[in-house]
């Protein structure tokens, strides 16, 4: 129901439409299948140009608006850890901007306000750069503390992460500085890449 004013912002059409494939997969085959499907879309991502193109010259951004855009939305959804609110946001976008032409800023501002978290650095990272962030981590010598940070990203990149251990979920808020939290080393860190669009690298102490 929503159209971009400038085709440089065509991700607004295509990212959400492509993400509907992940939601369709989840409805029929469950969350694990949806995570695998979304992860599989990454083979189509080139990261040679930014998703948002130049404005005012009738030029689209990168074709990554489809699959990379879908992965961005999947990452935001899992960082929120509230599917009810995420689905409400999707529906409200269509209600609020029904049959309107919009800008990226309008959509970003609406999502940030609706979800109650400043996702601007996340949008900037995925829509305006070709860098794929890396989550670096290591465990303390006693295996009881997780140390982590983001690299290869904008300085203020702030995508939250939820880590589940024995059915208990803990949120961590990585930045480009090392941080730590009390989580034991039985966390399947590599599995995070199925829910969040970043690379994962275990580093030495």
Long-range contacts (C-beta under 8 A, 24 or more apart in sequence): 1-94, 1-97, 1-98, 1-99, 2-93, 2-94, 2-97, 2-98, 2-100, 2-102, 2-107, 3-100, 3-101, 3-102, 4-101, 4-102, 4-103, 4-104, 5-101, 5-102, 5-103, 6-55, 6-56, 6-103, 7-53, 7-58, 7-59, 7-60, 8-52, 8-53, 8-54, 8-55, 8-59, 8-60, 8-61, 9-52, 9-61, 9-102, 9-103, 9-104, 10-53, 10-60, 10-61, 10-65, 11-51, 11-52, 11-61, 11-65, 11-69, 11-104, 11-127, 12-102, 12-104, 12-107, 14-65, 14-66, 14-69, 15-51, 15-65, 15-66, 15-68, 15-69, 15-70, 15-72, 15-73, 16-69, 16-73, 16-90, 16-93, 18-66, 18-67, 18-69, 18-70, 19-69, 19-70, 19-73, 19-74, 21-70, 22-70, 22-74, 35-74, 35-194, 35-195, 36-194, 38-70, 38-71, 38-74, 38-194, 39-193, 39-194, 41-66, 41-67, 41-70, 41-71, 42-67, 42-68, 42-71, 42-197, 45-71, 47-130, 47-131, 47-132, 48-130, 49-130, 50-127, 50-128, 50-129, 50-130, 51-126, 51-127, 51-128, 52-104, 52-127, 52-128, 68-126, 68-197, 69-126, 69-127, 71-126, 71-197, 72-122, 72-123, 72-126, 72-127, 72-197, 74-195, 74-196, 74-197, 75-122, 75-126, 75-159, 75-195, 75-196, 75-197, 75-198, 76-111, 76-115, 76-119, 76-122, 76-159, 78-162, 78-195, 78-196, 79-117, 79-122, 79-159, 79-160, 79-161, 79-162, 79-196, 80-115, 80-117, 80-160, 81-162, 81-169, 81-171, 85-114, 85-115, 86-115, 88-114, 89-114, 89-115, 117-160, 118-158, 121-154, 121-156, 121-157, 121-158, 121-159, 122-157, 122-158, 122-159, 124-154, 125-153, 125-154, 125-157, 125-159, 126-197, 129-154, 132-197, 132-198, 132-199, 133-157, 133-159, 133-198, 133-199, 134-198, 134-199, 134-200, 134-201, 135-161, 135-174, 135-189, 135-192, 135-196, 135-198, 135-199, 135-200, 135-201, 136-201, 136-202, 136-203, 137-189, 137-200, 137-201, 137-202, 137-203, 138-202, 138-203, 138-204, 138-205, 139-184, 139-185, 140-180, 140-205, 141-205, 143-184, 143-185, 144-182, 144-183, 144-184, 144-185, 145-180, 145-181, 145-182, 145-183, 146-172, 146-180, 146-181, 146-182, 146-183, 146-185, 146-187, 147-178, 147-179, 147-180, 148-172, 148-174, 148-178, 148-179, 148-180, 148-181, 149-174, 149-175, 149-176, 149-177, 149-178, 149-179, 150-174, 150-175, 150-176, 150-198, 151-176, 151-201, 152-199, 159-196, 159-198, 161-192, 161-196, 163-187, 163-192
